[in-house]
Amino acid sequence: MTTTAIEVGGPDPYEVRVGSAITEELGELIPDDVVRVAVIHPAALTDRADRLRGQLVERGMQVLPLVVPDGEAAKTADVAEHCWGELGAAGFTRSDLVVGLGGGATTDLAGFVAAAWLRGVRVVHLPTTLLGMVDAAIGGKTGINTAAGKNLVGAFHSPALVLCDLDSLRTMTRPDYASGLAEIIKAGFIRDPAVLDLIADDPEGAMTSDGRHTRELVVRAIQVKADVVSLDPTEAGEREILNYGHTLAHAIERREDYRWRHGDAVSVGLVFAAALAHADGRIPSDLVELHRTLLTDVDLPVTYPAEAWPELHETMRVDKKARGRRLRFVVLDALARPARLDDPAADLLAAAYEEVAQ
Ligand SMILES: NC(=O)c1ccc[n+]([C@@H]2O[C@H](COP(=O)([O-])OP(=O)(O)OC[C@H]3O[C@@H](n4cnc5c(N)ncnc54)[C@H](O)[C@@H]3O)[C@@H](O)[C@H]2O)c1
């Protein structure tokens, strides 16, 4: 199978390569001046990290495996500090390379470790989850969680390269896979409606790594993110549209103490945002229904308890993306025509929430 290359522009352009078995390409894509490579990965991916190590050692590189806790538990200051200690002990210089191998949590940590070490060394991401491929590994946002909150400490640090090996998706659990699909569906609504047709054409296939349209769905979603972050690398404007569905989602995640999968919360948030646009007279009810149908077809949740509304409303008001105390939402004026809705009236918000309340 051939490799698809997607360019991400901006001040530090890079390539995202998508294909089968492309992890094997890493060795030949690493610049010649790299002597040491630190591979940051969770224990669950040790076999894959070992294969990578073999490949790099064969090409004369020194490889430092850095095993970090699984998932979100890796995104802490303690884990980052441990990694910096290991880099120091191995004599990592500015021309060496960090590799992040794992889901979005691992690549967020690896990116942050690389961003801060010697004020910035190169990082290559090898995302192994669907969400990692279509979202977390692209765009240069890196970060960790602290007592102050999730993702509040971090840096913009673009990767030098992202390799999305579709084979690595085979071992994902179905709910984790569906969580990534929420971001793909979001990409369809804000910019590339062909994504929605591909999901509608084969929802069952869309839920598996070897579905008829899987590769195209991944490539299209990456292209959407690449196009948007190329225009706005530091989240100063255009990039806000990627936040479609996320304002309510963040409030749900917080209420659930981050035990809900991100994509599940985004799924509810997408239906809410669509209902809000409809309540504001921007889109017809059948477009709201299209959100609900596609998300439900891939087993994503589209409802949340009715009694949670007052708490969710208050949490949204203090969301870091709210401007001051004013609430701001990304909504649609039409399919693939995102817009901002500033400070919607309380009754409009409540009416939209009715559409997801159970
Ligand atoms: N930087 C960004 O722009 C950005 C964007 C979106 C999300 N994120 C971050 O991404 C994280 C969520 O990413 P995620 O959903 O990938 O979660 P994750 O990294 O926590 O991975 C989920 C689970 O899947 C396991 N896993 C990884 N690859 C696997 C595979 N191929 N097969 C089976 N299991 C595998 C992991 O070990 C983990 O247990 C959050 O921390 C979020 O903040 C960052």
The ligand as an SDF file (V2000), in Angstrom:
LIG
                    3D

 44 48  0  0  0  0  0  0  0  0999 V2000
   -2.0900   18.0380   21.5820 N   0  0  0  0  0  0  0  0  0  0  0  0
   -3.2820   18.0880   21.0600 C   0  0  0  0  0  0  0  0  0  0  0  0
   -3.5810   18.9160   20.1830 O   0  0  0  0  0  0  0  0  0  0  0  0
   -4.3130   17.1200   21.5260 C   0  0  0  0  0  0  0  0  0  0  0  0
   -5.5320   16.9860   20.8400 C   0  0  0  0  0  0  0  0  0  0  0  0
   -6.4370   16.0390   21.2650 C   0  0  0  0  0  0  0  0  0  0  0  0
   -6.1620   15.2480   22.3680 C   0  0  0  0  0  0  0  0  0  0  0  0
   -4.9830   15.4150   23.0380 N   0  0  0  0  0  0  0  0  0  0  0  0
   -4.6460   14.5650   24.1820 C   0  0  0  0  0  0  0  0  0  0  0  0
   -4.6430   13.2140   23.7590 O   0  0  0  0  0  0  0  0  0  0  0  0
   -4.9470   12.3870   24.8730 C   0  0  0  0  0  0  0  0  0  0  0  0
   -5.9630   11.3450   24.4650 C   0  0  0  0  0  0  0  0  0  0  0  0
   -5.3910   10.5660   23.4480 O   0  0  0  0  0  0  0  0  0  0  0  0
   -5.8060    9.0150   23.2420 P   0  0  0  0  0  0  0  0  0  0  0  0
   -7.2650    8.9140   23.0960 O   0  0  0  0  0  0  0  0  0  0  0  0
   -4.9330    8.4920   22.1940 O   0  0  0  0  0  0  0  0  0  0  0  0
   -5.5300    8.4030   24.6800 O   0  0  0  0  0  0  0  0  0  0  0  0
   -4.2750    7.6990   25.3610 P   0  0  0  0  0  0  0  0  0  0  0  0
   -2.9910    8.1980   24.8640 O   0  0  0  0  0  0  0  0  0  0  0  0
   -4.5460    7.7990   26.8170 O   0  0  0  0  0  0  0  0  0  0  0  0
   -4.4360    6.1970   24.8770 O   0  0  0  0  0  0  0  0  0  0  0  0
   -5.5870    5.4640   25.2510 C   0  0  0  0  0  0  0  0  0  0  0  0
   -5.1800    4.0490   25.6310 C   0  0  0  0  0  0  0  0  0  0  0  0
   -4.8660    3.2850   24.4700 O   0  0  0  0  0  0  0  0  0  0  0  0
   -3.6200    2.5980   24.6580 C   0  0  0  0  0  0  0  0  0  0  0  0
   -3.0630    2.4040   23.3170 N   0  0  0  0  0  0  0  0  0  0  0  0
   -2.2920    3.2380   22.6100 C   0  0  0  0  0  0  0  0  0  0  0  0
   -2.1130    2.7340   21.3880 N   0  0  0  0  0  0  0  0  0  0  0  0
   -2.7700    1.5620   21.3330 C   0  0  0  0  0  0  0  0  0  0  0  0
   -2.9720    0.5810   20.3350 C   0  0  0  0  0  0  0  0  0  0  0  0
   -2.4830    0.7320   19.1040 N   0  0  0  0  0  0  0  0  0  0  0  0
   -3.7160   -0.5020   20.6330 N   0  0  0  0  0  0  0  0  0  0  0  0
   -4.2650   -0.6540   21.8470 C   0  0  0  0  0  0  0  0  0  0  0  0
   -4.1410    0.2440   22.8380 N   0  0  0  0  0  0  0  0  0  0  0  0
   -3.3940    1.3320   22.5630 C   0  0  0  0  0  0  0  0  0  0  0  0
   -2.8450    3.5030   25.5520 C   0  0  0  0  0  0  0  0  0  0  0  0
   -1.7820    2.8000   26.1650 O   0  0  0  0  0  0  0  0  0  0  0  0
   -3.9430    3.9600   26.5130 C   0  0  0  0  0  0  0  0  0  0  0  0
   -4.1920    3.0100   27.4950 O   0  0  0  0  0  0  0  0  0  0  0  0
   -5.4020   13.3080   25.9860 C   0  0  0  0  0  0  0  0  0  0  0  0
   -4.3570   13.4500   26.9200 O   0  0  0  0  0  0  0  0  0  0  0  0
   -5.6650   14.6390   25.2870 C   0  0  0  0  0  0  0  0  0  0  0  0
   -5.4550   15.7420   26.1290 O   0  0  0  0  0  0  0  0  0  0  0  0
   -4.0590   16.3050   22.6190 C   0  0  0  0  0  0  0  0  0  0  0  0
  1  2  1  0
  2  3  2  0
  2  4  1  0
  4  5  1  0
  4 44  2  0
  5  6  2  0
  6  7  1  0
  7  8  2  0
  8  9  1  0
  8 44  1  0
  9 10  1  0
  9 42  1  0
 10 11  1  0
 11 12  1  0
 11 40  1  0
 12 13  1  0
 13 14  1  0
 14 15  2  0
 14 16  1  0
 14 17  1  0
 17 18  1  0
 18 19  2  0
 18 20  1  0
 18 21  1  0
 21 22  1  0
 22 23  1  0
 23 24  1  0
 23 38  1  0
 24 25  1  0
 25 26  1  0
 25 36  1  0
 26 27  1  0
 26 35  1  0
 27 28  2  0
 28 29  1  0
 29 30  1  0
 29 35  2  0
 30 31  1  0
 30 32  2  0
 32 33  1  0
 33 34  2  0
 34 35  1  0
 36 37  1  0
 36 38  1  0
 38 39  1  0
 40 41  1  0
 40 42  1  0
 42 43  1  0
M  CHG  2   8   1  16  -1
M  END
$$$$
